[in-house]
Amino acid sequence: MVDTFKHKGMRKQLIEELREKGIRDNRVLEAFDAVPRHFFLDLAFEKQAYSNMAFQIGAGQTISHPYTVAFQTELLELKPKEKVLEIGTGSGFQTSILCEMGVKVFSIERQRELALKSKSIIHQLGYTPKLYYGDGYAGKATFAPFDKILVTCGAPFIPDALLEQLKVGGILVIPIGEGAKQIMTKIVKKSATDFTKQEFGDFSFVPMLARTAK
C-alpha cells in the first residue's frame, strides 16, 4: 500500500469539499487527512477514491460516500477513549476513522469475506479495534455499555439490543428505513427508558440484515 504526495493532495481537496458541505468538526477532517481512503478500494478505483462517491467492495456491500462517513462521525460527538460499537465494519474505512479519533472501537461485520479483508487493511494501518464476525442486530453485550453506537447500514427498525447496550447519556446514530432511502437518526439515551430522537434527512445505505453470511 503506497500513499503518495498526489494521494495526500487529493485528500486535502476532499476535506475542503467536506468542509463546504457543512462538516465542522476539525477532528473528523483531520482523521480524513490521516486515513488513506484509496487503501480500501480496488486499484482500478484509485483515482476516484477521493471523490464523494460510494463504491462496491464485494459481497453486495459498499464503501459509503466520504460525506456520509464524515456526517455520521460528526453526529457521534466523539470524545477520546470512549467505547464505540460499530455495526457494519464493511471496508474498514469508517472503523479506521473512528480509531484515528482516539476511541476504543468494537466493530461487527456479518459478511465473512469482508470481515477478513477489512481486518487485514485496518491492521496494516496500525489500528487495533476489536473486530468481530457476527450479527449486528445482537450488538456486543459482553462489552456493554457503550458510550456511542454507530450503525452503517439501513435498519428497518431500531434494534432493542442496541438501545439496551447504550450507556445513559450515550448517542446512537442509525439510518432508519427500508427501500432505497433511509432517514439518518440520532438517538440520545436520557435514562433506561427515555430517549430523544433527531432526524437529519435522507441517505442511502445497503440494508441491515440479520445473522451472519459466509
C-alpha positions in Angstrom: 0.0 0.0 0.0 1.5 3.3 -1.1 0.4 6.8 -0.1 1.9 9.4 -2.4 2.0 13.2 -2.4 -0.6 13.0 -5.1 -2.9 11.0 -2.8 -2.3 13.4 0.0 -3.2 16.3 -2.2 -6.4 14.6 -3.3 -7.3 14.1 0.4 -6.8 17.9 1.0 -9.3 18.6 -1.8 -11.8 16.1 -0.4 -11.5 17.7 3.0 -12.2 21.1 1.6 -15.3 19.7 -0.2 -16.5 18.2 3.1 -16.0 21.5 4.8 -18.0 23.2 2.1 -20.8 20.7 2.6 -21.0 21.6 6.3 -18.7 19.3 8.2 -17.4 21.5 11.1 -15.6 19.1 13.5 -11.9 19.6 12.7 -11.1 16.3 14.4 -13.2 14.5 11.8 -11.5 16.3 9.0 -8.1 15.6 10.5 -8.9 11.9 10.6 -9.9 12.0 6.9 -6.5 13.5 6.2 -4.7 10.7 8.2 -6.6 7.7 6.7 -5.8 6.9 3.0 -9.2 6.0 1.6 -7.6 4.5 -1.6 -6.3 1.6 0.6 -9.9 0.4 1.0 -10.7 0.3 -2.8 -9.5 -1.8 -5.7 -6.6 -0.4 -7.6 -9.0 0.3 -10.6 -10.7 2.9 -8.5 -7.6 4.6 -7.0 -8.1 7.8 -8.9 -11.8 8.1 -7.8 -11.0 7.2 -4.1 -11.2 10.9 -3.1 -14.3 11.8 -4.9 -17.6 12.0 -3.0 -18.8 8.6 -4.3 -19.8 5.2 -2.9 -18.2 2.1 -4.4 -18.9 -1.6 -4.4 -16.5 -3.5 -2.1 -17.7 -7.1 -2.7 -20.3 -9.3 -1.0 -23.0 -6.9 -2.2 -21.7 -4.1 0.1 -20.4 -0.6 -0.5 -17.9 1.8 1.0 -20.1 4.9 1.8 -19.7 8.4 0.4 -17.0 10.3 2.3 -19.6 12.9 3.2 -21.8 10.2 4.7 -18.9 8.8 6.8 -18.0 12.3 8.0 -21.6 13.3 8.8 -22.3 10.2 10.8 -19.0 10.5 12.6 -19.7 14.2 13.5 -23.1 13.3 14.9 -21.5 10.9 17.4 -19.8 13.8 19.2 -16.8 11.6 20.0 -14.5 12.1 22.9 -11.1 10.4 23.3 -11.1 7.0 24.9 -14.9 6.5 24.6 -16.1 3.0 23.9 -17.8 2.8 20.5 -19.7 0.0 18.9 -19.9 0.0 15.1 -22.4 -2.2 13.3 -21.1 -3.0 9.8 -17.3 -3.0 9.5 -17.6 -3.1 5.7 -14.4 -2.0 4.0 -12.9 -0.9 7.4 -12.6 2.8 6.4 -15.2 4.1 8.9 -13.6 1.8 11.5 -10.2 3.4 10.8 -11.6 6.9 11.0 -13.0 6.1 14.5 -9.7 4.6 15.6 -7.8 7.7 14.3 -10.1 9.8 16.5 -8.8 8.0 19.6 -11.8 6.0 20.6 -11.9 2.3 21.6 -13.7 0.6 18.7 -15.7 -2.7 18.7 -16.9 -3.5 15.2 -19.2 -6.2 13.9 -19.4 -7.5 10.3 -21.9 -10.2 9.2 -20.0 -10.9 5.8 -17.1 -13.2 6.5 -15.3 -12.2 3.3 -15.4 -8.5 4.3 -14.5 -9.2 7.9 -11.3 -10.9 6.8 -10.4 -8.3 4.2 -11.0 -5.3 6.3 -9.2 -6.8 9.3 -6.0 -7.1 7.2 -6.1 -3.5 5.9 -7.0 -2.0 9.3 -4.1 -3.8 11.0 -1.7 -2.7 8.2 -2.6 0.9 9.1 -1.6 0.2 12.7 -5.1 0.4 14.2 -6.2 -2.2 16.8 -10.0 -2.2 17.1 -11.8 -5.3 18.4 -13.3 -6.9 15.2 -16.0 -9.5 15.2 -17.8 -11.7 12.7 -21.4 -11.8 13.8 -24.9 -10.5 13.8 -25.1 -6.7 14.3 -28.7 -6.9 15.5 -27.4 -8.6 18.7 -24.8 -5.9 19.3 -22.0 -7.0 21.7 -23.5 -7.3 25.2 -20.2 -8.7 26.6 -18.6 -5.3 26.3 -21.7 -3.1 27.0 -22.5 -0.4 27.9 -21.1 1.7 25.0 -20.7 5.5 25.0 -21.6 5.6 21.4 -23.1 3.2 18.8 -22.8 3.7 15.0 -24.9 1.7 12.5 -23.5 1.9 8.9 -26.4 0.1 7.2 -30.1 0.8 6.7 -32.1 -0.6 9.6 -35.8 -1.3 9.1 -36.2 -0.6 12.9 -34.1 0.3 15.9 -32.8 -3.0 17.5 -33.7 -3.2 21.1 -30.3 -4.8 21.9 -28.5 -1.6 20.7 -30.7 0.6 22.9 -30.1 -1.6 25.9 -26.3 -1.6 25.3 -26.1 2.2 25.0 -24.9 4.0 28.1 -27.2 6.5 29.7 -26.1 9.8 28.1 -24.8 7.9 25.1 -25.6 8.5 21.4 -26.8 6.1 18.8 -26.5 7.1 15.1 -28.5 4.9 12.8 -30.1 5.2 9.3 -33.7 4.0 9.6 -35.9 2.8 6.8 -36.4 0.2 4.2 -36.0 0.7 0.5 -33.7 3.0 -1.4 -33.5 5.7 1.2 -33.2 5.9 5.0 -33.5 8.7 7.5 -30.4 9.5 9.4 -31.4 9.4 13.0 -29.6 10.4 16.2 -30.8 9.0 19.4 -29.7 10.1 22.9 -30.4 7.8 25.9 -31.6 10.0 28.7 -32.5 7.1 31.1 -33.0 3.4 30.9 -36.4 4.0 29.3 -36.3 7.6 28.0 -34.8 8.5 24.6 -34.7 11.6 22.4 -34.6 11.4 18.6 -33.4 13.9 15.9 -33.7 13.3 12.2 -31.2 14.6 9.6 -32.7 13.8 6.2 -32.4 11.1 3.6 -29.3 8.9 3.0 -28.8 5.7 1.1 -27.3 2.6 2.6 -27.3 -1.2 2.0 -29.8 -2.9 4.2 -29.0 -4.1 7.7 -29.5 -7.9 7.7 -29.7 -10.4 10.5 -27.5 -13.4 11.0 -24.1 -14.0 9.5 -23.2 -14.7 5.9 -20.2 -16.6 4.5 
